[in-house]
Amino acid sequence: MTTLTVDAAEFGYGDTGPVLSGITVTARPGEVLAVTGTSGAGKTTLLNAMAGLLPARAGTVAVDGTPLTSRDHAVSLSVVLIPQDNGLAAILTAAENISVAVIATGGSPADARRRTAGALESLGLSGQANQLIDELSGGQQQRTALARGLALRGDVVLADEVTSELDAANRQRVLDLLRAEAGRGAAVVFATHDPEAAAACDRELHLADGVATWARP
Ligand SMILES: Nc1ncnc2c1ncn2[C@@H]1O[C@H](COP(=O)(O)OP(=O)(O)OP(=O)(O)O)[C@@H](O)[C@H]1O
């Protein structure tokens, strides 16, 4: 069971002013935490910082008390990021994208085969396993990225706008899968601008004007 804590943190880019400041939030095992806000509010900024991609200018981002130093460090602590832009390799198939990620994080080839098939099936993509990413629709690509994230079985799962291109049935399927991730003990953080999706989460942190407030603590 792993807890990710952001404490009195400030985040920004280059020498420009802060995007977010005074951010304090804990992602707890067994919970789905929604991070909401309008476009540009800083949802991706916060999730990238939680993933170890963006250092805090002030304050800390820590996993079980250990401050994150880099993305590699976060990966070693089982922090999985499902990025907004999918991050899939276009020259690989859907199944290969997932298998490579499982093997890169220490899984055996047999693990990779089993987890890839399971993750694709859970997202309704068994029929797309051997298609190249470029041959998939935007929503299928988004579900493939999610399948890859789920196959990694992270202790912390950061899902950035993973329902933005999905129809209602697939959105519900994804919300159920994020809930299942929490059910196996992961700390799940889900960035979304969709109020209905946020309502399905346990707590909601709202970002606006560079600060965070609890819409539902
Ligand atoms: N790499 C970057 N360099 C400079 N500024 C950036 C960078 N990434 C994001 N920003 C700025 O940080 C602010 C927050 O952006 P961010 O992508 O975190 O918002 P968001 O809430 O995820 O938006 P959306 O819902 O549109 O994805 C914006 O003003 C954006 O222009």
The ligand as an ORCA input file, in Angstrom:
! r2SCAN-3c Opt
* xyz 0 1
  N       5.847     22.625    -21.055
  C       5.286     23.779    -20.707
  N       5.976     24.941    -20.769
  C       5.418     26.123    -20.412
  N       4.161     26.241    -19.956
  C       3.415     25.136    -19.870
  C       3.936     23.844    -20.237
  N       2.967     22.921    -20.032
  C       1.896     23.602    -19.570
  N       2.164     24.920    -19.470
  C       1.235     25.949    -18.969
  O       0.782     25.580    -17.687
  C      -0.596     25.902    -17.533
  C      -1.364     24.663    -17.107
  O      -1.334     23.721    -18.169
  P      -1.831     22.219    -17.966
  O      -1.542     21.479    -19.223
  O      -1.275     21.698    -16.701
  O      -3.416     22.451    -17.793
  P      -4.612     21.392    -17.843
  O      -5.533     21.725    -16.731
  O      -4.068     20.007    -17.868
  O      -5.271     21.749    -19.241
  P      -6.084     20.809    -20.306
  O      -7.378     20.439    -19.638
  O      -6.281     21.732    -21.469
  O      -5.197     19.641    -20.611
  C      -1.070     26.507    -18.846
  O      -1.054     27.907    -18.738
  C      -0.008     26.042    -19.833
  O       0.163     26.987    -20.864
*
